[in-house]
Amino acid sequence: MDFDLTSDQIAILGRVRDFCDREVIPRAPQYDLEEKFPWPLIEGLKELGLWGMIFPKRYGGQGLDMATYCLVLEELGRADPSLALTVESHNSLCANHIYLAGDEEQKRAYLPRLTAGEALGAWALTEPGAGSDAAGIISKSRLDGDHWILNGAKTFTTQGSVAGIYVIFACTGQSPGAKSISAFVAEKGTPGLEIGKKEIKMGLRASDTAQLHLVDMKLPAKNLLGRQGRGFIDAMRILDGGRVGISGISLGIARGAVELGIRWVKPRKLRFGIDGSPGLTAAQKLLADLHAETEAVRLLVLKAATLLDRGAPFSHEASMAKLLSGELAMKASTLILDLLGPAGGSMDCPAQKFFRDAKLYQIGEGSSQIQELLIARRLLGDWEAGG
């Protein structure tokens, strides 16, 4: 077990950190305030190859391992969790679904455009009546000759209004249910694919989130992604991997909050000293505890990523990483906001943005409560099998 980063990882993370410090951190507050999608930053990330990090070079990707991917997302999360989510959902969800479930023709048709950043990807699973219970979606698709006709509605679709390529789920069986769900790939401008309301959110305000309306949406039969009726199984597989990646972003939020706390406390320590200052003594303990927790959670995230890279079972570790990283992001951002006092609540201070953004990382790609349920099922299942 080697805890040292390779020279390639150090170089990649250095380039990403430099871009974040120069371009992302100075601009992120304004994009957040205006709730504006950061197209200039999207373009800048093309040069770093971040739109196809985890895919083979034959499809235009970088061929990075999952551990490096998580570390890159940590750097992006430290700088702007909105931009990080755009990168993660594009890679982990839409593009990865095409890579894992698509046939060779579909991979060659869509992945090069996604990995080059020529088109952003969206993954449309959630519906107004089906969030955590993804098997409950009711959007329908029927085969009409050599075309599929889709009808239904999707909500909280990341990149919903800005994507060029969509993975969309609908029921192809006679009745709703997990075994009836299939996935389809579609492009912006497909007849019947209508962009609905853009969500106004408390956090991640520079990340595009929109509703989709499928109104007799017509797709060629070849746009079925994977086998008919296997969409739910493939979605759960995609979400497992996504939970590993999104954990890296949550880790970045926690780290960014701790670094903000250090910058706040250090000059006060130098000026006043710790001795005789109960407030600074408490602040010192707070920073130490949060730093230790951040380091520990990173090890769990990297363990899940390494298992995924090896092709070993990783779902249990992915759920634990998602749970603990999301909870830590919320805890760290809350405590650092408290530490900074009124200054932390100023829109000029990053503390309030970390706080608002962190909450949604406890929810997206499987809430903390869902992760607890999955972890408990694994524990009790093992106990019953062994007892």
Beta strands, then each sheet from edge to edge (+ up, - down):
strand 1: 121-124
strand 2: 140-144
strand 3: 147-158
strand 4: 165-171
strand 5: 181-187
strand 6: 193-198
strand 7: 209-220
strand 8: 224-225
sheet 1: 1+ 4+ 5- 8+
sheet 2: 2+ 3- 7+ 6-
end
